[in-house]
Amino acid sequence: MFRDLDNKEEQEFKQWARDNYKPGTEVNTAYHPVVQAECKLINQEIEEDSVDMECSICESKIEDDYGNNASPVNDGICCDNCNMSVVIPARIKIMLNYKRDE
């Protein structure tokens, strides 16, 4: 179904994939197999580059790319659950104590 490519064409197809494929999206099966393989390689590279972040409070894996500022609990980052259940209440407590001191 797909034609064979010479070396120059293969490199051009790979470059096309690098320039046009949106990482993390489904690889279109209508693409030439060389393009499909390059798209899969792009996804693998991104997966390998992503760093697993750990919550500085509960030590669970942080599922998103950013995490939350864990201050004033500690100087690290925290998961959404600890942000809601530990960090925000600590900030509110500090804010309420600050207002009492005025």
Secondary structure, 3 states (H helix, E strand, C coil): CCCCCCHHHHHHHHHHHHHHCCCCCCCCCCCCHHHHHHHHHHHHHHHHHCCCEECCCCCCEECCCCCEECCCCCCCEECHHHHHHHHHHHHHHHHHHHHHHC
